[in-house]
Amino acid sequence: TTTLANLSLAFSRMPAYRTMVFDFDLRRPALAKVLGQDPAHDMGQVLRGEVDFADHLLRYGANVAYGLNREAVPNSSELLQSEQTHDFLNAVDEIYQPDLMLFDMPPFLAADDTQGFLGFIDGVILVVEAERTTRSQLDSVEQKLSELTTVVGVVLNKCPFPDESDAGAYGYNYY
């Protein structure tokens, strides 16, 4: 979630790219909290057609818009894999014509939400937690992802910095 928030803010500095960012971690949504927002609705209501996306989206600058959540959404897996979601994404693409659509998804091994949703997207950036994700987990997830979509890259997250005694061994130091 933090990686996506930072990525979206980086794209806000690139006015040539119209970017849409969606919190599709419907089980444990956190993007609104990370961004310091309190949305009135959630993406579940938007995907089910109960709330118009134009009334829900939050703009940041001239080129970034967010679809955030205020709480967990029931039946998230079924909703993300539904025809409603597919139709919603097609409508967003047609109406807003974004250059990029970025999705915050739940951990791949935690639920089947992500697996069922991958058919709707062009590629995925795999975020891996240092010192927690095992090599076998990484290999397994990367193989499964590559069967379903394009793996664009891997981000190593929560990587500790070496202390000063280690920095000298590499000949590189921060002041």
JOVENJO-V445853 format. One record per helix or strand of 2 or more residues. SS is the DSSP state (~ for helix, > for strand). FROM is the first residue (numbers start at 1). LEN is the number of residues. If there is no record, write none. Layout:
# JOVENJO-V445853
ss=SS from=FROM len=LEN
ss=SS from=FROM len=LEN
This chain:
# JOVENJO-V445853
ss=~ from=2 len=11
ss=> from=19 len=5
ss=~ from=31 len=4
ss=~ from=43 len=5
ss=~ from=53 len=4
ss=> from=58 len=3
ss=> from=64 len=4
ss=~ from=76 len=5
ss=~ from=83 len=14
ss=> from=100 len=5
ss=~ from=113 len=8
ss=> from=123 len=7
ss=~ from=135 len=14
ss=> from=150 len=8
ss=~ from=164 len=7
